[in-house]
Amino acid sequence: MSLEKKNFGAWGEDVAVAYLERNGYRILSRNYRVGHKELDVVATRDDLTIFVEVKTRQEILDGVITGILKREQSRNLRFAISGYAYQFRIDLEKTRLDLIVIDFKLSKKTAKISHYYGV
């Protein structure tokens, strides 16, 4: 992965974390590794532990989220969530996987945040 792409992704995660904090989430971890798998953001709110996958894109694609989380990536995320829950003794019934998509419109230098719950 190029440094530019990595920096862009880190910027997107910063935007997502700021959004989550403004909306009452408490951030527990960022870029938490379970083996070779990574959880972008782990937060809590309303007695839930929420695992947030953050995707940052450079142009808005009409709000389409189809295919953003590939089957293998979704499986890897669920594996990492199970590992995190086991390590920190979290009841999986009180967890949720969310997706935050940051669409950066280069021409206007604006970002749109879309939050998808329980993906």
C-alpha positions in Angstrom: 0.0 0.0 0.0 1.4 3.4 -1.0 2.1 6.0 1.7 -0.3 8.4 0.1 -3.1 5.8 0.2 -2.2 4.9 3.8 -2.3 8.6 4.8 -5.7 9.1 3.0 -7.1 6.1 4.9 -5.7 7.5 8.2 -7.3 10.8 7.5 -10.7 9.1 6.8 -10.4 7.2 10.2 -9.7 10.6 11.9 -12.9 12.0 10.3 -14.9 8.9 11.4 -13.6 9.1 15.0 -14.5 12.8 15.2 -17.9 12.0 13.9 -18.5 9.2 16.3 -17.3 11.3 19.3 -19.7 14.1 18.3 -22.5 11.6 18.3 -21.9 10.2 21.8 -19.6 7.3 21.1 -16.6 6.6 23.4 -13.6 5.4 21.5 -11.9 2.3 23.0 -9.4 1.4 20.4 -8.1 2.4 16.9 -6.3 0.0 14.5 -6.6 -2.8 17.0 -4.8 -5.9 15.7 -6.0 -9.5 16.2 -3.3 -11.6 14.6 -3.1 -10.3 11.0 -6.6 -8.8 11.1 -7.3 -5.2 12.1 -10.3 -3.4 13.6 -10.3 0.2 12.5 -12.3 1.6 15.4 -13.8 0.0 18.5 -16.3 2.2 20.4 -19.1 2.0 23.0 -22.5 3.6 23.2 -25.7 2.6 24.8 -24.3 -0.5 26.5 -23.0 -1.8 23.1 -19.5 -2.4 21.8 -19.5 -1.2 18.2 -16.8 -2.3 15.8 -16.5 0.2 13.0 -15.0 -0.4 9.6 -14.0 2.8 7.8 -13.8 3.2 4.1 -12.5 6.3 2.5 -13.2 7.1 -1.2 -12.2 10.0 -3.4 -15.5 10.4 -5.2 -19.1 9.9 -4.3 -20.7 6.9 -6.1 -24.3 7.8 -5.6 -24.3 6.3 -2.1 -23.9 2.8 -3.4 -22.3 0.6 -0.7 -22.7 -2.7 -2.5 -19.4 -4.5 -2.6 -17.6 -2.2 -0.3 -17.1 -5.0 2.2 -16.0 -8.1 0.3 -17.0 -11.5 1.6 -13.5 -12.3 2.7 -13.0 -9.0 4.4 -16.3 -9.4 6.2 -15.2 -12.9 7.4 -11.9 -11.4 8.6 -13.7 -8.7 10.5 -15.9 -11.1 12.2 -12.9 -13.3 13.2 -11.2 -10.2 14.6 -14.3 -9.2 16.5 -14.6 -12.6 18.1 -10.9 -12.4 19.1 -11.4 -8.9 20.6 -14.6 -10.0 22.4 -12.8 -13.1 23.8 -9.8 -11.1 25.0 -11.8 -8.4 26.7 -14.7 -10.7 27.9 -17.4 -8.9 25.8 -20.7 -10.6 25.2 -21.1 -10.9 21.4 -24.8 -10.4 21.8 -23.9 -6.8 22.9 -21.8 -6.0 19.8 -22.5 -4.5 16.4 -20.5 -4.1 13.2 -21.0 -0.7 11.5 -19.6 0.7 8.4 -18.6 4.4 7.9 -18.0 5.5 4.4 -16.2 8.8 3.9 -16.7 10.1 0.4 -14.2 12.9 -0.4 -15.2 15.1 -3.3 -11.8 16.2 -4.6 -13.2 18.9 -6.9 -15.0 20.6 -4.0 -12.8 19.5 -1.1 -15.7 18.3 0.9 -16.4 15.1 2.6 -19.7 13.2 3.1 -20.0 10.8 6.0 -22.4 7.9 5.6 -22.9 5.6 8.7 -24.4 2.2 8.1 -25.5 0.3 11.3 -25.3 -3.4 11.8 -23.8 -4.4 8.4 
